[in-house]
């Protein structure tokens, strides 16, 4: 029997790569449903190719357009719209696997609903764990939901842990490319444009995550994600800059051994690992030819150049509501930078100011998470207005 897969965020980078992997394993998987935010034309093409049972888009007018368009091609995909409908969709009994690839905090609610339905979750939405890590993982345990990380670094760690207990580890090391400004002079960063920040040297990603990579906030978020995902202390998690992006993570064991996972810079590899787990299936990507690789380099993360990263580490150590507040402030600040309302270096300043005013709160429910998120966004907007 085929495994029914839902892809939340099917028109984004992770969604597109997931469909490419699924297309070479038609005997194993069925594309049961696709969901997108507003990329109606891309979703239409995906429906024409994969003919899912359901497709979901946020706005009613887009849903009507899709319904009319698909009728012309005699495709019977049922088009749904609205947040409540999406939550019901991921909870359907026929669904086996949910790929949670909606970017940012917008993906939290649907991810939580998938977890509470006891599904196999391919988690590409790190904000779900940053915002409410303990709650998220407790729910996964309660509802017997399997959480498999799609992020290349966390996926690499999952692979390194495969035959060893996490209790035996000394520490883990996440690698970072260093982003587009690794070689830049620190004094030049205040004049960086969104176009320059979006020009990532090794990965092709969405706008928000590309900016997070440039500030290295993305790596800070990943440290917090790893802390909750693998039940580690923040002191057990290190990061090294590795510009070649060949080695994705390392696990240092108590006996002095270091196990690393290496692969080409292609998200189809971690996606195929998660889809096939506990078995391995083809990703369609050739292995690395080590004879053609240049030297591998590793550097410490500069505190002066990447203050967002070190702020995130402090936030992770503080715990409770602080990661939620930081994530909210970061999303607002990044959007303001993309809209050219603030400078690149103002991103850190806005997040710092929001956290300075934040009072730590225990997150006992999802409602608590949303309350902290809302207030932190409002405070971030106030800080942006002060700058302007």
MARBA-851979 format. One record per residue (C-alpha): residue in three letters; residue number from 1; x, y, z. Coordinates in steps of 0.25 Angstrom, whole numbers, plus 5000, padded with zeros to 4 digits. Layout:
N
> type,seq,x,y,z
> Ala,NUM,X,Y,Z;
...
% end
This chain:
388
> type,seq,x,y,z
> Unk,1,5000,5000,5000;
> Unk,2,5005,5014,4996;
> Unk,3,5008,5024,5007;
> Unk,4,4999,5037,5006;
> Unk,5,5007,5050,5007;
> Unk,6,5003,5064,5009;
> Unk,7,5012,5075,5006;
> Unk,8,5010,5088,5013;
> Unk,9,5017,5099,5006;
> Unk,10,5017,5091,4993;
> Unk,11,5022,5103,4984;
> Unk,12,5034,5107,4993;
> Unk,13,5048,5101,4991;
> Unk,14,5045,5089,5001;
> Unk,15,5032,5086,4995;
> Unk,16,5037,5086,4980;
> Unk,17,5049,5077,4984;
> Unk,18,5040,5068,4992;
> Unk,19,5031,5066,4979;
> Unk,20,5044,5063,4971;
> Unk,21,5047,5052,4981;
> Unk,22,5033,5046,4981;
> Unk,23,5033,5046,4966;
> Unk,24,5044,5036,4965;
> Unk,25,5037,5027,4975;
> Unk,26,5023,5026,4970;
> Unk,27,5022,5012,4974;
> Unk,28,5024,5016,4989;
> Unk,29,5017,5029,4991;
> Unk,30,5004,5036,4987;
> Unk,31,5003,5051,4986;
> Unk,32,4990,5052,4994;
> Unk,33,4989,5067,4996;
> Unk,34,4997,5080,4993;
> Unk,35,4996,5093,5000;
> Unk,36,5001,5107,4997;
> Unk,37,5000,5121,5002;
> Unk,38,4998,5130,4990;
> Unk,39,5006,5124,4978;
> Unk,40,4993,5120,4970;
> Unk,41,5000,5118,4957;
> Unk,42,5011,5109,4962;
> Unk,43,5000,5101,4970;
> Unk,44,4992,5099,4958;
> Unk,45,5004,5093,4950;
> Unk,46,5007,5084,4962;
> Unk,47,4992,5079,4962;
> Unk,48,4992,5077,4947;
> Unk,49,5005,5068,4948;
> Unk,50,5002,5060,4961;
> Unk,51,4987,5061,4962;
> Unk,52,4986,5060,4977;
> Unk,53,4972,5057,4984;
> Unk,54,4972,5071,4990;
> Unk,55,4979,5084,4988;
> Unk,56,4979,5096,4998;
> Unk,57,4981,5111,4996;
> Unk,58,4978,5122,5006;
> Unk,59,4969,5131,4998;
> Unk,60,4955,5128,4993;
> Unk,61,4957,5135,4980;
> Unk,62,4970,5127,4977;
> Unk,63,4962,5114,4981;
> Unk,64,4951,5118,4971;
> Unk,65,4962,5121,4960;
> Unk,66,4968,5107,4963;
> Unk,67,4955,5100,4962;
> Unk,68,4951,5106,4949;
> Unk,69,4965,5104,4943;
> Unk,70,4966,5089,4947;
> Unk,71,4952,5086,4941;
> Unk,72,4957,5090,4927;
> Unk,73,4967,5079,4929;
> Unk,74,4957,5069,4935;
> Unk,75,4965,5068,4947;
> Unk,76,4957,5064,4959;
> Unk,77,4966,5070,4970;
> Unk,78,4957,5076,4981;
> Unk,79,4961,5091,4984;
> Unk,80,4960,5095,4999;
> Unk,81,4963,5109,5005;
> Unk,82,4964,5115,5019;
> Unk,83,4972,5112,5031;
> Unk,84,4962,5103,5038;
> Unk,85,4961,5094,5026;
> Unk,86,4976,5093,5025;
> Unk,87,4976,5088,5040;
> Unk,88,4965,5077,5037;
> Unk,89,4973,5073,5024;
> Unk,90,4985,5069,5032;
> Unk,91,4977,5062,5042;
> Unk,92,4970,5052,5032;
> Unk,93,4972,5038,5035;
> Unk,94,4976,5034,5021;
> Unk,95,4989,5043,5023;
> Unk,96,5002,5036,5026;
> Unk,97,5012,5047,5025;
> Unk,98,5012,5062,5026;
> Unk,99,5023,5070,5020;
> Unk,100,5023,5083,5029;
> Unk,101,5030,5093,5020;
> Unk,102,5022,5106,5022;
> Unk,103,5032,5117,5025;
> Unk,104,5032,5124,5038;
> Unk,105,5022,5125,5050;
> Unk,106,5011,5123,5039;
> Unk,107,5014,5108,5039;
> Unk,108,5012,5106,5054;
> Unk,109,4997,5103,5055;
> Unk,110,4997,5093,5044;
> Unk,111,5009,5086,5049;
> Unk,112,5003,5085,5063;
> Unk,113,4990,5079,5057;
> Unk,114,4999,5069,5049;
> Unk,115,5006,5065,5062;
> Unk,116,4993,5063,5069;
> Unk,117,4988,5054,5058;
> Unk,118,5000,5044,5061;
> Unk,119,5006,5046,5047;
> Unk,120,5020,5044,5042;
> Unk,121,5025,5058,5041;
> Unk,122,5036,5063,5032;
> Unk,123,5039,5076,5039;
> Unk,124,5045,5087,5031;
> Unk,125,5038,5098,5039;
> Unk,126,5049,5101,5050;
> Unk,127,5040,5112,5056;
> Unk,128,5031,5102,5061;
> Unk,129,5042,5097,5071;
> Unk,130,5048,5110,5074;
> Unk,131,5034,5116,5077;
> Unk,132,5029,5105,5086;
> Unk,133,5040,5094,5086;
> Unk,134,5036,5087,5099;
> Unk,135,5021,5087,5096;
> Unk,136,5023,5082,5082;
> Unk,137,5032,5070,5086;
> Unk,138,5023,5067,5098;
> Unk,139,5011,5066,5088;
> Unk,140,5019,5058,5079;
> Unk,141,5021,5048,5090;
> Unk,142,5007,5048,5095;
> Unk,143,5001,5045,5081;
> Unk,144,5012,5036,5076;
> Unk,145,5016,5045,5065;
> Unk,146,5029,5043,5058;
> Unk,147,5037,5056,5056;
> Unk,148,5048,5055,5045;
> Unk,149,5056,5068,5043;
> Unk,150,5058,5072,5028;
> Unk,151,5068,5083,5031;
> Unk,152,5081,5078,5026;
> Unk,153,5089,5080,5039;
> Unk,154,5078,5073,5048;
> Unk,155,5076,5063,5037;
> Unk,156,5091,5060,5038;
> Unk,157,5091,5059,5053;
> Unk,158,5079,5049,5052;
> Unk,159,5087,5041,5043;
> Unk,160,5100,5042,5052;
> Unk,161,5091,5037,5064;
> Unk,162,5085,5026,5056;
> Unk,163,5093,5015,5063;
> Unk,164,5098,5022,5076;
> Unk,165,5091,5027,5088;
> Unk,166,5090,5042,5090;
> Unk,167,5094,5040,5104;
> Unk,168,5108,5036,5100;
> Unk,169,5111,5049,5093;
> Unk,170,5120,5060,5098;
> Unk,171,5115,5071,5088;
> Unk,172,5109,5073,5074;
> Unk,173,5114,5083,5064;
> Unk,174,5106,5089,5054;
> Unk,175,5113,5095,5042;
> Unk,176,5109,5108,5035;
> Unk,177,5113,5114,5021;
> Unk,178,5116,5127,5027;
> Unk,179,5106,5133,5017;
> Unk,180,5109,5144,5007;
> Unk,181,5117,5153,5016;
> Unk,182,5127,5144,5022;
> Unk,183,5139,5151,5015;
> Unk,184,5132,5165,5017;
> Unk,185,5138,5176,5025;
> Unk,186,5129,5178,5038;
> Unk,187,5129,5193,5035;
> Unk,188,5122,5190,5021;
> Unk,189,5110,5183,5027;
> Unk,190,5102,5195,5030;
> Unk,191,5101,5198,5015;
> Unk,192,5097,5184,5011;
> Unk,193,5085,5184,5002;
> Unk,194,5074,5173,5002;
> Unk,195,5079,5168,4988;
> Unk,196,5093,5166,4993;
> Unk,197,5088,5159,5006;
> Unk,198,5079,5149,4997;
> Unk,199,5091,5145,4989;
> Unk,200,5095,5132,4997;
> Unk,201,5108,5126,4992;
> Unk,202,5104,5111,4994;
> Unk,203,5089,5109,4996;
> Unk,204,5076,5114,4988;
> Unk,205,5066,5117,4999;
> Unk,206,5054,5126,5001;
> Unk,207,5056,5141,5004;
> Unk,208,5054,5140,5019;
> Unk,209,5063,5129,5022;
> Unk,210,5073,5135,5013;
> Unk,211,5074,5148,5021;
> Unk,212,5074,5139,5034;
> Unk,213,5086,5132,5028;
> Unk,214,5093,5146,5025;
> Unk,215,5092,5150,5039;
> Unk,216,5094,5136,5044;
> Unk,217,5081,5136,5052;
> Unk,218,5077,5124,5044;
> Unk,219,5089,5116,5051;
> Unk,220,5084,5122,5065;
> Unk,221,5070,5117,5062;
> Unk,222,5076,5103,5058;
> Unk,223,5083,5102,5071;
> Unk,224,5070,5104,5079;
> Unk,225,5063,5094,5069;
> Unk,226,5074,5084,5072;
> Unk,227,5073,5086,5087;
> Unk,228,5058,5082,5087;
> Unk,229,5059,5072,5076;
> Unk,230,5070,5064,5082;
> Unk,231,5068,5068,5097;
> Unk,232,5081,5074,5099;
> Unk,233,5087,5085,5107;
> Unk,234,5091,5098,5100;
> Unk,235,5105,5096,5105;
> Unk,236,5106,5083,5097;
> Unk,237,5103,5090,5084;
> Unk,238,5114,5097,5076;
> Unk,239,5115,5103,5062;
> Unk,240,5127,5104,5052;
> Unk,241,5127,5112,5039;
> Unk,242,5130,5103,5028;
> Unk,243,5129,5110,5015;
> Unk,244,5129,5098,5006;
> Unk,245,5116,5093,5012;
> Unk,246,5120,5079,5010;
> Unk,247,5120,5074,5024;
> Unk,248,5106,5077,5030;
> Unk,249,5108,5073,5045;
> Unk,250,5117,5066,5054;
> Unk,251,5115,5058,5067;
> Unk,252,5126,5057,5077;
> Unk,253,5125,5045,5086;
> Unk,254,5131,5043,5099;
> Unk,255,5141,5033,5094;
> Unk,256,5148,5044,5085;
> Unk,257,5141,5039,5073;
> Unk,258,5135,5049,5063;
> Unk,259,5124,5045,5053;
> Unk,260,5121,5054,5042;
> Unk,261,5111,5054,5031;
> Unk,262,5115,5059,5017;
> Unk,263,5107,5061,5004;
> Unk,264,5105,5070,4993;
> Unk,265,5097,5083,4995;
> Unk,266,5084,5078,4991;
> Unk,267,5071,5077,5000;
> Unk,268,5066,5065,4992;
> Unk,269,5076,5057,5000;
> Unk,270,5071,5060,5014;
> Unk,271,5057,5059,5009;
> Unk,272,5059,5045,5003;
> Unk,273,5065,5041,5016;
> Unk,274,5052,5045,5024;
> Unk,275,5042,5040,5014;
> Unk,276,5049,5026,5014;
> Unk,277,5052,5025,5029;
> Unk,278,5056,5016,5035;
> Unk,279,5060,5010,5021;
> Unk,280,5068,5018,5011;
> Unk,281,5062,5022,4997;
> Unk,282,5069,5028,4985;
> Unk,283,5069,5044,4985;
> Unk,284,5073,5044,4970;
> Unk,285,5086,5051,4974;
> Unk,286,5100,5045,4972;
> Unk,287,5110,5043,4983;
> Unk,288,5121,5053,4985;
> Unk,289,5134,5051,4977;
> Unk,290,5144,5053,4988;
> Unk,291,5155,5054,4978;
> Unk,292,5149,5066,4972;
> Unk,293,5147,5074,4985;
> Unk,294,5155,5085,4989;
> Unk,295,5161,5087,5003;
> Unk,296,5151,5087,5015;
> Unk,297,5152,5099,5024;
> Unk,298,5146,5102,5038;
> Unk,299,5145,5115,5046;
> Unk,300,5139,5120,5058;
> Unk,301,5127,5129,5057;
> Unk,302,5131,5144,5059;
> Unk,303,5124,5151,5070;
> Unk,304,5126,5165,5064;
> Unk,305,5121,5161,5050;
> Unk,306,5110,5152,5055;
> Unk,307,5103,5157,5068;
> Unk,308,5090,5151,5064;
> Unk,309,5096,5137,5065;
> Unk,310,5101,5139,5079;
> Unk,311,5089,5146,5084;
> Unk,312,5081,5134,5080;
> Unk,313,5090,5125,5088;
> Unk,314,5087,5133,5100;
> Unk,315,5073,5133,5097;
> Unk,316,5073,5117,5096;
> Unk,317,5080,5117,5110;
> Unk,318,5070,5126,5116;
> Unk,319,5058,5117,5110;
> Unk,320,5043,5118,5113;
> Unk,321,5037,5130,5105;
> Unk,322,5050,5136,5101;
> Unk,323,5052,5128,5088;
> Unk,324,5037,5131,5084;
> Unk,325,5040,5146,5086;
> Unk,326,5053,5146,5078;
> Unk,327,5047,5138,5067;
> Unk,328,5035,5148,5066;
> Unk,329,5044,5161,5066;
> Unk,330,5053,5154,5056;
> Unk,331,5042,5152,5046;
> Unk,332,5037,5166,5047;
> Unk,333,5052,5172,5046;
> Unk,334,5055,5163,5034;
> Unk,335,5043,5167,5027;
> Unk,336,5046,5182,5030;
> Unk,337,5060,5180,5024;
> Unk,338,5054,5174,5011;
> Unk,339,5045,5185,5010;
> Unk,340,5057,5195,5012;
> Unk,341,5051,5201,5024;
> Unk,342,5063,5198,5032;
> Unk,343,5078,5195,5030;
> Unk,344,5084,5181,5031;
> Unk,345,5091,5184,5044;
> Unk,346,5077,5189,5050;
> Unk,347,5072,5175,5050;
> Unk,348,5080,5171,5062;
> Unk,349,5077,5185,5069;
> Unk,350,5062,5182,5068;
> Unk,351,5063,5168,5073;
> Unk,352,5072,5172,5085;
> Unk,353,5062,5184,5089;
> Unk,354,5050,5175,5089;
> Unk,355,5057,5164,5097;
> Unk,356,5062,5175,5107;
> Unk,357,5048,5178,5110;
> Unk,358,5043,5164,5110;
> Unk,359,5039,5157,5123;
> Unk,360,5041,5142,5123;
> Unk,361,5028,5134,5124;
> Unk,362,5026,5119,5125;
> Unk,363,5019,5114,5113;
> Unk,364,5008,5105,5118;
> Unk,365,4999,5105,5105;
> Unk,366,4999,5109,5091;
> Unk,367,4991,5121,5094;
> Unk,368,5002,5126,5103;
> Unk,369,5012,5124,5091;
> Unk,370,5003,5133,5082;
> Unk,371,5001,5143,5093;
> Unk,372,5016,5145,5094;
> Unk,373,5018,5145,5079;
> Unk,374,5007,5156,5077;
> Unk,375,5013,5165,5088;
> Unk,376,5027,5163,5083;
> Unk,377,5023,5166,5068;
> Unk,378,5016,5179,5073;
> Unk,379,5029,5183,5081;
> Unk,380,5037,5181,5069;
> Unk,381,5029,5190,5060;
> Unk,382,5030,5200,5071;
> Unk,383,5045,5199,5070;
> Unk,384,5045,5200,5055;
> Unk,385,5037,5213,5056;
> Unk,386,5047,5219,5065;
> Unk,387,5058,5216,5055;
> Unk,388,5050,5223,5044;
% end
